[in-house]
Amino acid sequence: MKKGVLIINLGTPKSPEVKDVKKYLKKFLSDPRVIQMPRWFWLPLLNGIILQTRPKKSAQLYQQIYTDQGFPLLHYTQAQKEHLAQLLPNYEVGFAMSYSDPSIEDALDAMLAKEVTDLTIVPMYPQYSGTTVGSVFDSVMNYFKGSDKIVTTRFIRSYYDHPDYIQYFAEKIKNFLTHHQVDAILFSYHGLPESYVQKGDTYPDECHSTTQEIMAKVGPIQYFESFQSKFGPGKWLTPATDALMKELPTQGIKNLLVVAPGFVVDCLETIEELEEENKAYFLQAGGQHFYYLPPFNADSDFAQLVVKLLS
């Protein structure tokens, strides 16, 4: 029996050029797990309006986070794959992206070509949502559908309350607080339409649990929880991060620490949306100090967590 582990993240455009951003957004926003609307309604809207306007705006944002190492999400995911390979010398270790290269299908092809017979899939999303983990599950199962080359497959659904995951953020926050004084901590998670939750998505419950378990280890300091990255006109989970940023200074919260434990690595939503856009909202509303605490990124702690998940 040959074992393998595949970590899977969202994806990123090939480059910050408009054509590559458009290609990425088309694949992402065409996923029925992500946009749960009737195809007859959504696809004409996507192709006729959204993909004619949004890629140019998004490309400008992607240009702001592009570095000599490429996009952070891809760079850090590759780093975690390397850490994991060092920790698991007897495993075949790979990584894939749901909406860009290397694709899930190509990564699975590579695993089978190396004669892996026992495979664990680890989505890089601590909290379950059908829009992320559910989509990864669908892609993996569709790959094997109709095939006789089926291997023993284990799927990690979530790890929002794993002791090592909670401890990582708790220790990081406590270490920060030994050097900085803040009035409150804000936990910002990616948002989700309320209609998805009404259908059974457990995402907000797992976010709440993560926040509470981290704070139980951090200790008595005021904290808030919010949701960011709203897309479209529907009602999303509240409070919204951007709205809260504008309100907190009026409540006497002048020095704020922001943490995003729903993200394993930094990406557009953390670097540009949190550190730039929302920081500006907070300071313009009267805030004095805005601090952002990055997630795992290239820290080997995440790879060590994955090893624990395999046991």
GUNU-222707 format. One record per residue: residue in three letters; x, y, z of N, C-alpha, C in turn. Coordinates in steps of 0.1 Angstrom, whole numbers, padded with zeros to 4 digits, always signed. Example, Ala and Ser with C-alpha at 12.3 -4.5 7.8 and 13.67 -1.06 7.14 Angstrom:
// GUNU-222707
ALA+0132-0057+0078+0123-0045+0078+0132-0033+0078 SER+0128-0022+0071+0137-0011+0071+0129+0000+0079 
***
This chain:
// GUNU-222707
MET+0008-0012+0000+0000+0000+0000+0009+0012+0000 LYS+0006+0021-0010+0014+0034-0010+0004+0045-0007 LYS+0009+0053+0003+0000+0064+0008+0004+0077+0001 GLY-0007+0086+0000-0005+0099-0006-0014+0109+0002 VAL-0010+0122+0001-0018+0132+0007-0018+0144-0003 LEU-0030+0149-0005-0032+0160-0014-0038+0172-0007 ILE-0031+0183-0006-0037+0195+0000-0043+0204-0011 ILE-0055+0209-0009-0062+0216-0020-0066+0230-0015 ASN-0063+0240-0023-0067+0254-0020-0076+0259-0031 LEU-0080+0272-0030-0090+0277-0039-0085+0279-0053 GLY-0073+0286-0055-0068+0289-0068-0065+0304-0069 THR-0059+0307-0080-0054+0321-0082-0052+0323-0097 PRO-0054+0335-0103-0051+0337-0117-0037+0334-0121 LYS-0035+0330-0133-0021+0327-0138-0012+0340-0137 SER-0018+0351-0139-0011+0364-0138-0022+0375-0135 PRO-0017+0387-0132-0027+0397-0129-0032+0404-0141 GLU-0030+0399-0153-0035+0404-0165-0050+0401-0166 VAL-0057+0410-0172-0072+0409-0173-0076+0396-0179 LYS-0070+0391-0189-0074+0379-0196-0073+0367-0187 ASP-0062+0367-0179-0060+0356-0169-0070+0357-0157 VAL-0073+0369-0153-0082+0371-0142-0096+0367-0147 LYS-0100+0370-0159-0113+0366-0164-0114+0351-0165 LYS-0104+0344-0170-0104+0330-0171-0106+0323-0157 TYR-0099+0329-0147-0100+0323-0133-0114+0326-0128 LEU-0119+0338-0129-0132+0342-0124-0143+0334-0131 LYS-0142+0331-0144-0152+0323-0151-0153+0309-0145 LYS-0142+0303-0142-0142+0289-0137-0148+0290-0122 PHE-0143+0299-0115-0148+0300-0101-0163+0303-0100 LEU-0167+0313-0107-0181+0317-0106-0191+0309-0114 SER-0185+0299-0121-0194+0289-0128-0197+0277-0120 ASP-0190+0276-0108-0192+0265-0099-0206+0266-0093 PRO-0215+0256-0095-0228+0257-0089-0228+0256-0073 ARG-0217+0251-0068-0215+0251-0053-0213+0266-0048 VAL-0206+0274-0056-0203+0287-0052-0215+0297-0054 ILE-0221+0296-0066-0232+0304-0069-0244+0295-0071 GLN-0252+0294-0060-0264+0285-0060-0276+0291-0066 MET-0276+0294-0079-0287+0300-0086-0290+0291-0098 PRO-0302+0291-0103-0305+0283-0115-0296+0287-0126 ARG-0290+0277-0133-0280+0279-0143-0286+0288-0155 TRP-0299+0286-0158-0305+0294-0169-0305+0309-0166 PHE-0305+0312-0153-0305+0326-0149-0291+0331-0147 TRP-0282+0323-0140-0269+0328-0136-0259+0329-0148 LEU-0258+0318-0156-0248+0318-0166-0249+0329-0176 PRO-0261+0333-0181-0262+0345-0190-0257+0357-0183 LEU-0261+0359-0170-0257+0371-0163-0242+0371-0161 LEU-0236+0359-0158-0222+0358-0156-0214+0362-0169 ASN-0218+0356-0180-0211+0358-0192-0214+0371-0199 GLY-0226+0375-0197-0231+0387-0204-0228+0400-0197 ILE-0226+0400-0184-0224+0413-0177-0212+0412-0168 ILE-0212+0402-0159-0202+0402-0148-0188+0400-0154 LEU-0186+0391-0163-0173+0388-0169-0168+0399-0179 GLN-0177+0408-0182-0174+0419-0191-0169+0431-0183 THR-0171+0431-0170-0168+0443-0162-0159+0440-0150 ARG-0162+0429-0143-0154+0426-0130-0140+0423-0132 PRO-0136+0415-0143-0122+0412-0144-0112+0423-0144 LYS-0116+0434-0151-0107+0446-0151-0105+0452-0137 LYS-0116+0453-0130-0115+0458-0116-0107+0448-0107 SER-0109+0435-0108-0102+0426-0100-0088+0425-0104 ALA-0085+0427-0117-0071+0426-0121-0062+0437-0114 GLN-0068+0449-0113-0061+0460-0106-0058+0456-0092 LEU-0067+0449-0085-0065+0445-0071-0054+0434-0071 TYR-0055+0424-0080-0045+0414-0081-0031+0419-0083 GLN-0030+0430-0091-0017+0436-0094-0011+0441-0081 GLN-0019+0446-0072-0014+0451-0060-0007+0441-0050 ILE-0011+0428-0052-0006+0418-0043+0004+0409-0050 TYR+0006+0411-0063+0015+0403-0070+0030+0406-0067 THR+0038+0396-0064+0052+0398-0060+0061+0391-0070 ASP+0074+0392-0067+0084+0385-0075+0082+0369-0073 GLN+0076+0365-0063+0073+0351-0060+0059+0347-0066 GLY+0053+0356-0072+0039+0354-0078+0029+0357-0068 PHE+0017+0351-0069+0006+0354-0059+0009+0347-0046 PRO+0007+0354-0035+0009+0347-0022+0002+0334-0020 LEU-0011+0333-0024-0018+0321-0021-0011+0309-0027 LEU-0006+0310-0040+0000+0299-0046+0014+0297-0040 HIS+0021+0307-0037+0035+0306-0032+0034+0299-0018 TYR+0025+0303-0010+0024+0297+0004+0019+0283+0004 THR+0010+0280-0006+0005+0267-0007+0016+0257-0011 GLN+0024+0262-0020+0036+0254-0025+0046+0252-0013 ALA+0047+0262-0005+0056+0261+0007+0051+0250+0017 GLN+0038+0250+0019+0032+0240+0028+0033+0226+0022 LYS+0032+0225+0009+0035+0212+0003+0049+0207+0005 GLU+0059+0216+0004+0072+0212+0007+0075+0208+0021 HIS+0069+0216+0030+0070+0213+0045+0064+0199+0047 LEU+0053+0196+0041+0046+0183+0043+0054+0172+0037 ALA+0060+0174+0026+0069+0164+0020+0081+0160+0029 GLN+0086+0170+0036+0097+0167+0045+0093+0160+0057 LEU+0081+0162+0062+0075+0156+0074+0070+0141+0071 LEU+0067+0139+0058+0061+0126+0054+0070+0120+0043 PRO+0082+0116+0045+0091+0111+0035+0086+0098+0028 ASN+0077+0091+0035+0071+0078+0029+0058+0080+0022 TYR+0054+0093+0021+0041+0096+0014+0044+0102+0000 GLU+0035+0101-0009+0035+0110-0021+0027+0122-0017 VAL+0033+0134-0018+0026+0146-0013+0024+0155-0025 GLY+0012+0161-0027+0010+0170-0038+0000+0181-0033 PHE-0002+0191-0042-0011+0201-0039-0019+0204-0052 ALA-0031+0210-0051-0039+0213-0062-0047+0225-0059 MET-0053+0231-0070-0062+0242-0069-0075+0239-0075 SER-0086+0244-0069-0099+0241-0074-0102+0248-0087 TYR-0096+0260-0089-0100+0268-0101-0088+0273-0109 SER-0077+0267-0106-0065+0271-0114-0055+0259-0114 ASP-0043+0261-0120-0033+0250-0120-0024+0250-0108 PRO-0020+0239-0104-0024+0225-0109-0038+0221-0105 SER-0045+0216-0115-0059+0213-0112-0060+0201-0103 ILE-0072+0199-0097-0074+0187-0089-0073+0174-0098 GLU-0078+0175-0110-0077+0163-0119-0062+0160-0122 ASP-0054+0170-0125-0040+0167-0129-0033+0162-0116 ALA-0036+0167-0105-0029+0163-0093-0033+0148-0090 LEU-0046+0144-0092-0050+0131-0090-0043+0121-0100 ASP-0042+0126-0112-0035+0118-0123-0021+0115-0118 ALA-0014+0125-0112+0000+0123-0108+0000+0113-0096 MET-0010+0114-0087-0010+0104-0076-0012+0090-0081 LEU-0021+0088-0091-0023+0074-0096-0011+0070-0104 ALA-0004+0079-0111+0007+0075-0119+0019+0070-0110 LYS+0019+0075-0097+0029+0071-0088+0024+0059-0079 GLU+0013+0053-0084+0008+0041-0078+0003+0043-0063 VAL-0002+0055-0060-0008+0057-0047-0021+0049-0046 THR-0023+0041-0035-0035+0033-0033-0043+0038-0021 ASP-0037+0046-0013-0044+0051-0001-0042+0066+0000 LEU-0052+0074-0003-0051+0089-0005-0059+0096+0005 THR-0053+0106+0011-0061+0116+0020-0061+0129+0013 ILE-0073+0135+0013-0076+0148+0007-0077+0158+0019 VAL-0069+0169+0018-0070+0179+0029-0073+0193+0023 PRO-0086+0197+0023-0089+0210+0018-0083+0220+0028 MET-0078+0231+0022-0071+0241+0031-0081+0252+0036 TYR-0092+0246+0041-0103+0255+0047-0106+0249+0061 PRO-0103+0255+0072-0105+0250+0085-0120+0248+0088 GLN-0129+0257+0084-0143+0255+0086-0150+0250+0073 TYR-0159+0240+0075-0166+0235+0064-0176+0245+0058 SER-0176+0245+0045-0187+0252+0037-0189+0244+0024 GLY-0201+0243+0020-0203+0236+0007-0196+0244-0004 THR-0194+0257-0003-0188+0265-0013-0173+0262-0015 THR-0167+0256-0005-0153+0254-0005-0150+0239-0004 VAL-0152+0234+0008-0149+0219+0010-0158+0211+0002 GLY-0171+0214+0002-0181+0207-0006-0177+0206-0021 SER-0172+0217-0026-0168+0218-0040-0156+0209-0043 VAL-0147+0209-0033-0135+0200-0034-0139+0185-0035 PHE-0149+0182-0026-0154+0168-0025-0160+0164-0038 ASP-0168+0173-0044-0175+0170-0057-0164+0168-0068 SER-0154+0176-0068-0144+0175-0078-0136+0161-0077 VAL-0133+0158-0065-0126+0145-0063-0135+0133-0067 MET-0147+0133-0062-0156+0122-0065-0159+0122-0080 ASN-0161+0133-0087-0163+0133-0101-0151+0127-0109 TYR-0139+0129-0103-0127+0124-0110-0128+0109-0111 PHE-0133+0103-0100-0133+0088-0099-0146+0082-0105 LYS-0156+0091-0107-0169+0086-0112-0167+0078-0126 GLY-0173+0067-0126-0172+0059-0139-0159+0052-0141 SER-0149+0053-0132-0136+0047-0134-0135+0035-0125 ASP-0126+0026-0129-0123+0015-0121-0110+0017-0113 LYS-0103+0028-0116-0091+0031-0109-0093+0039-0096 ILE-0102+0033-0088-0106+0039-0075-0096+0035-0064 VAL-0091+0044-0056-0082+0041-0045-0089+0044-0032 THR-0084+0038-0022-0089+0041-0008-0088+0056-0006 THR-0099+0063-0003-0098+0078-0002-0104+0082+0011 ARG-0096+0091+0018-0101+0097+0030-0102+0112+0028 PHE-0112+0117+0033-0115+0132+0031-0116+0139+0044 ILE-0108+0149+0046-0108+0157+0059-0119+0168+0057 ARG-0130+0167+0064-0141+0176+0062-0138+0190+0068 SER-0132+0191+0080-0129+0204+0086-0120+0201+0098 TYR-0114+0212+0103-0105+0211+0115-0106+0224+0123 TYR-0118+0230+0123-0120+0242+0129-0118+0242+0144 ASP-0119+0230+0151-0117+0229+0165-0105+0220+0169 HIS-0097+0217+0159-0085+0209+0163-0076+0216+0173 PRO-0072+0209+0183-0064+0216+0193-0051+0223+0188 ASP-0045+0217+0178-0033+0224+0173-0036+0236+0165 TYR-0047+0236+0158-0051+0247+0150-0055+0259+0160 ILE-0063+0256+0170-0067+0266+0180-0055+0271+0187 GLN-0046+0263+0191-0034+0267+0198-0025+0276+0190 TYR-0024+0273+0177-0016+0281+0169-0020+0296+0169 PHE-0033+0298+0167-0038+0312+0167-0038+0318+0181 ALA-0041+0310+0191-0041+0316+0204-0028+0320+0209 GLU-0017+0312+0206-0004+0316+0210+0001+0328+0202 LYS-0003+0329+0189+0001+0340+0181-0005+0353+0186 ILE-0017+0352+0190-0024+0364+0195-0018+0368+0209 LYS-0016+0358+0217-0010+0362+0230+0004+0368+0229 ASN+0012+0362+0220+0025+0368+0218+0024+0382+0213 PHE+0015+0385+0204+0013+0398+0199+0009+0408+0210 LEU+0000+0403+0219-0005+0412+0230+0006+0415+0240 THR+0016+0407+0241+0027+0411+0250+0035+0423+0245 HIS+0034+0426+0233+0041+0438+0227+0033+0449+0223 HIS+0020+0447+0222+0011+0458+0217-0002+0458+0226 GLN-0007+0470+0228-0019+0471+0236-0031+0475+0226 VAL-0041+0467+0227-0053+0469+0218-0065+0470+0227 ASP-0076+0476+0221-0088+0477+0228-0097+0465+0225 ALA-0095+0458+0214-0103+0447+0210-0096+0438+0199 ILE-0102+0426+0198-0097+0418+0187-0109+0415+0178 LEU-0107+0416+0165-0118+0413+0155-0114+0400+0147 PHE-0123+0390+0147-0121+0378+0139-0130+0380+0127 SER-0123+0381+0115-0130+0382+0103-0129+0370+0094 TYR-0141+0365+0091-0142+0353+0082-0148+0356+0069 HIS-0145+0348+0059-0151+0350+0046-0166+0348+0047 GLY-0174+0357+0041-0188+0356+0042-0195+0345+0034 LEU-0208+0344+0036-0216+0334+0029-0230+0339+0029 PRO-0237+0336+0018-0251+0340+0017-0259+0333+0028 GLU-0269+0340+0034-0277+0334+0045-0285+0322+0039 SER-0289+0323+0027-0297+0312+0021-0290+0299+0021 TYR-0277+0299+0020-0269+0287+0020-0269+0280+0034 VAL-0269+0289+0044-0270+0284+0058-0283+0278+0060 GLN-0294+0284+0055-0307+0279+0057-0309+0266+0050 LYS-0301+0263+0040-0302+0249+0034-0293+0239+0041 GLY-0286+0243+0052-0279+0233+0060-0264+0235+0061 ASP-0258+0246+0054-0244+0248+0055-0240+0252+0070 THR-0231+0244+0075-0227+0246+0090-0216+0256+0092 TYR-0212+0263+0081-0200+0272+0082-0201+0282+0093 PRO-0212+0290+0095-0211+0300+0106-0210+0294+0120 ASP-0216+0282+0122-0214+0276+0135-0200+0272+0138 GLU-0193+0267+0127-0179+0263+0129-0170+0276+0131 CYS-0174+0287+0124-0166+0299+0127-0168+0304+0141 HIS-0180+0304+0146-0183+0308+0160-0175+0299+0170 SER-0174+0286+0167-0167+0277+0176-0152+0280+0176 THR-0147+0283+0164-0133+0286+0163-0130+0299+0171 THR-0137+0309+0170-0135+0322+0177-0136+0319+0192 GLN-0146+0312+0197-0148+0310+0211-0136+0302+0217 GLU-0132+0292+0210-0121+0283+0215-0108+0290+0215 ILE-0105+0299+0205-0093+0306+0205-0093+0316+0217 MET-0104+0323+0219-0105+0333+0229-0105+0327+0243 ALA-0110+0315+0244-0109+0308+0257-0095+0306+0262 LYS-0086+0305+0252-0071+0304+0255-0064+0317+0256 VAL-0069+0327+0249-0063+0340+0249-0066+0347+0263 GLY-0078+0346+0267-0081+0353+0280-0091+0364+0279 PRO-0093+0372+0289-0104+0382+0290-0100+0395+0282 ILE-0104+0396+0270-0102+0408+0262-0114+0409+0253 GLN-0119+0421+0251-0131+0423+0242-0128+0418+0228 TYR-0138+0411+0222-0136+0406+0208-0149+0407+0201 PHE-0148+0407+0187-0159+0408+0178-0157+0397+0167 GLU-0168+0394+0160-0167+0384+0149-0175+0390+0138 SER-0169+0389+0125-0176+0395+0114-0173+0387+0101 PHE-0180+0391+0091-0179+0383+0078-0176+0393+0067 GLN-0167+0389+0058-0162+0399+0047-0165+0393+0033 SER-0161+0401+0023-0161+0396+0009-0175+0394+0003 LYS-0185+0401+0007-0198+0400+0002-0198+0402-0013 PHE-0206+0393-0020-0206+0394-0035-0221+0393-0039 GLY-0226+0402-0047-0239+0402-0051-0249+0409-0042 PRO-0262+0409-0046-0272+0417-0038-0279+0410-0027 GLY-0277+0397-0026-0284+0389-0016-0280+0392-0002 LYS-0287+0387+0008-0284+0389+0022-0273+0379+0026 TRP-0262+0384+0032-0251+0376+0036-0250+0376+0051 LEU-0242+0367+0057-0239+0367+0071-0235+0380+0076 THR-0240+0384+0088-0236+0396+0094-0231+0394+0108 PRO-0224+0404+0114-0221+0417+0109-0211+0417+0098 ALA-0212+0426+0088-0202+0427+0078-0189+0433+0083 THR-0178+0428+0079-0165+0434+0084-0164+0449+0081 ASP-0167+0453+0068-0165+0467+0065-0174+0476+0073 ALA-0186+0472+0075-0195+0480+0083-0190+0481+0098 LEU-0185+0470+0103-0180+0470+0117-0168+0479+0118 MET-0160+0479+0108-0148+0487+0108-0151+0502+0110 LYS-0162+0506+0104-0167+0520+0104-0174+0523+0117 GLU-0178+0513+0124-0186+0515+0137-0177+0514+0149 LEU-0167+0506+0149-0159+0503+0161-0153+0516+0167 PRO-0147+0525+0159-0141+0537+0165-0151+0545+0173 THR-0164+0545+0168-0174+0553+0175-0178+0547+0188 GLN-0174+0534+0191-0177+0527+0203-0164+0527+0212 GLY-0154+0535+0209-0143+0537+0217-0132+0527+0214 ILE-0134+0519+0203-0123+0509+0199-0114+0516+0190 LYS-0103+0521+0195-0093+0529+0187-0081+0521+0182 ASN-0078+0510+0190-0067+0502+0186-0072+0487+0185 LEU-0070+0482+0172-0077+0470+0169-0067+0460+0163 LEU-0069+0447+0168-0061+0436+0162-0071+0428+0154 VAL-0068+0425+0141-0076+0418+0132-0070+0404+0129 VAL-0077+0394+0131-0073+0380+0128-0083+0373+0118 ALA-0077+0365+0109-0086+0359+0099-0083+0344+0099 PRO-0088+0337+0110-0085+0322+0111-0092+0313+0101 GLY-0100+0319+0093-0106+0310+0083-0097+0309+0071 PHE-0086+0316+0070-0077+0315+0059-0064+0308+0064 VAL-0059+0299+0057-0047+0292+0060-0035+0300+0056 VAL-0037+0307+0044-0026+0315+0038-0032+0328+0034 ASP-0024+0338+0033-0028+0352+0028-0032+0351+0014 CYS-0041+0360+0010-0046+0360-0004-0052+0374-0006 LEU-0059+0376-0017-0065+0389-0020-0074+0394-0009 GLU-0082+0384-0004-0092+0388+0006-0085+0393+0020 THR-0073+0389+0022-0067+0393+0035-0057+0405+0032 ILE-0049+0404+0022-0039+0414+0019-0045+0427+0014 GLU-0054+0426+0004-0060+0438-0001-0072+0443+0006 GLU-0081+0433+0009-0094+0436+0015-0093+0440+0029 LEU-0086+0432+0037-0084+0435+0051-0074+0445+0054 GLU-0061+0443+0049-0050+0451+0053-0050+0465+0046 GLU-0057+0466+0035-0058+0479+0028-0072+0485+0029 GLU-0082+0479+0023-0095+0485+0023-0101+0487+0036 ASN-0102+0476+0044-0108+0477+0057-0100+0485+0068 LYS-0087+0485+0066-0078+0493+0075-0082+0508+0072 ALA-0084+0511+0060-0087+0525+0056-0100+0529+0062 TYR-0110+0520+0062-0123+0523+0068-0122+0526+0083 PHE-0114+0518+0089-0112+0519+0104-0105+0532+0108 LEU-0094+0535+0100-0087+0548+0104-0095+0560+0100 GLN-0102+0560+0089-0110+0571+0085-0122+0574+0095 ALA-0126+0563+0102-0137+0564+0111-0132+0569+0125 GLY-0119+0571+0126-0114+0576+0139-0105+0566+0146 GLY-0102+0554+0140-0093+0545+0147-0079+0550+0146 GLN-0071+0545+0156-0057+0550+0157-0047+0540+0152 HIS-0048+0527+0157-0039+0517+0153-0047+0504+0148 PHE-0043+0500+0136-0049+0488+0130-0038+0478+0128 TYR-0040+0466+0134-0030+0456+0133-0036+0443+0127 TYR-0029+0437+0118-0034+0425+0111-0024+0414+0114 LEU-0029+0403+0119-0021+0391+0123-0022+0381+0112 PRO-0012+0378+0104-0013+0368+0093-0016+0354+0098 PRO-0021+0346+0089-0024+0331+0093-0011+0323+0091 PHE-0012+0310+0088+0000+0302+0088+0010+0306+0077 ASN+0005+0310+0065+0014+0313+0054+0025+0302+0052 ALA+0038+0305+0054+0048+0295+0052+0053+0288+0065 ASP+0046+0291+0076+0049+0284+0088+0047+0269+0087 SER+0056+0261+0091+0055+0247+0090+0045+0241+0100 ASP+0039+0250+0109+0029+0245+0118+0017+0239+0111 PHE+0013+0245+0099+0002+0239+0092+0005+0225+0087 ALA+0017+0223+0082+0020+0210+0077+0020+0200+0089 GLN+0025+0205+0100+0025+0196+0112+0010+0193+0116 LEU+0001+0202+0115-0013+0200+0117-0018+0189+0108 VAL-0015+0190+0095-0019+0180+0085-0015+0166+0089 VAL-0002+0165+0094+0003+0152+0098-0006+0147+0110 LYS-0010+0155+0119-0019+0151+0130-0032+0147+0124 LEU-0037+0154+0114-0050+0150+0108-0050+0136+0101 LEU-0038+0132+0097-0036+0119+0091-0037+0107+0100 SER-0034+0110+0113-0033+0099+0123-0047+0095+0128 
***
